[in-house]
């Protein structure tokens, strides 16, 4: 897997984990700040733009959230136990 693909997968994993952790919590909706993504994954602009174009993530100002399509893509690329 090339570097750009790895970055996209890392971003999806971060957003997936955040949304899953907040599922069912009051006033929590799985949004992650752009700064937190940058701390988790270096050099995010290209990866974020591609994920947005593919509709795998949503953007609200400086926050991002994985979509249903992104969840499916993330789970399809995640090895099962």
Secondary structure, DSSP 8 states (H G I E B T S, - for coil): --HHHHHHHHHHHHHHHHHHHHTT-TT----EEHHHHHHHSSS-HHHHHHHHHTTSEEEETTEEEE-HHHHHHHHHTS---
